[in-house]
Amino acid sequence: MTLFLEEDMMKKILFVFGFVLLLSVFLTGCATSPFPKTTEPGVIVQVVATGRPLENIPVGLRVVNNTPDPILDVTVKLVSINGNEDLKPFELWKSTRELSIKDVSKTSVIDAGKDATFTFYITSYTEIEPKPYPIKFAVTYKDANGKITTIDKEAVINVVPVGGLYKAMRFIIEAINKVTKNYGLAIIVLTILIKLITHPLTRYQFKSTAKLQEIQPELKKIQEKYKDNPQKQQQEIVKLYKEKGVNMYGGCLPVLIQWPLLIILYGALMNYAPFNNARFLWLSNLNVPDKYYILPALVFLSMFLQSKTSQLPGTEMDPNTKMFMYFLPIIFAVWAVSWPPSVLLYWITFSLVATFEQYLIIRSLENFKKMALEEPKEVIKKEKKEK
């Protein structure tokens, strides 16, 4: 395999790696149940709750029916947090204090060996201390004989510290918000700033790709000349890369550097409590999915435009790349239906700015190439006039 093909393969590997890494962040907790498996007899109640200060925290409660008979009319009531019936230092968000089986299931029965999960959402608008907070529930159900039973379940909410990078990103968002007076605008401004910071990396990436495109004829000659001697072929390609000043992985490293920024910003935006009351255009707040599906549609459009403008003129798009160009925007748009607007505003702005940025970079590279081609002609004309 030639080094050129190795770079092309490396780009795809880095892209897939970043995509999978980002996807794992987006879908954390969705693939597997957070509740441990239990075979203990009777009706078992399990609680899982972990979050960070100034975030919306989902509190999951699972009722497992390990009895031989079904149980009916299950209700779950949130009694207190930290010993306080007013739930301080938390408050409810997007849920009530009491849920019934009918709120989470199409049936009012939990059959033998089955379970049902109830989710309460709590939040805190102050910088609470990271520590375990006691939480108490009352679970009531009726057995097959009509007997009503109440289980008092005590558990803890594990509030963990916010990571330093997330905290720094939120500090910047708050600083920008003091100027814009709107979190939606603050996210857009922050995204533009990030693109400005990473612009040199993006430009370097396109210049590396353009240089590779320029030496393609020479690469093909080497590949053809030494097709029966792979070792000699690699040596000659390395020599060509050095002569032309081409970095083999120049198009890959910028991508690898930009992925962590995306993941850090995602973690900072996701479930951030101040967004609960933040209005932006038609959106009532930035933590509830867009019910009109306008943002998911813009995700598709912006990603498609970004992919469309990323190709340098004169290059042929291979089938795999063409598939990604259409496939990824569709997949992300479908997922975006359930994502909060705070994340989507970043994603859309990033893609649109990247589209404009790519257009300007490619145009400047074309002009530079045109000038480089015309310069020898001007020199020849000048020499002829002097003669």
Secondary structure, 3 states (H helix, E strand, C coil): CCHHHHHHHHHHHHHHHHHHHHHHHHCCCCCCCCCCCCCCCEEEEEEEEEECCCECEEEEEEEEEECCCCEEEEEEEEEEECCECCCCCCEECCCCCEEEHHHHCCCCEECCCCEEEEEEEEECCCCCCCCEEEEEEEEEEECCCCCEEEEEEEEEEEECCCCHHHHHHHHHHHHHHHHHCCHHHHHHHHHHHHHHHHHHHHHHHHHHHHHHHHCHHHHHHHHHHCCCCHHHHHHHHHHHHHHHCCCCCCCCHHHHHHHHHHHHHHHHHCCEHHHHHCCECCECCCCCCCCCCHHHHHHHHHHHHHHHCCCCCCCCCCHHHHHHHHHHHHHHHHHHCCCCHHHHHHHHHHHHHHHHHHHHHHHHHHHHHHHHHHHHHHHHHHHHHHC
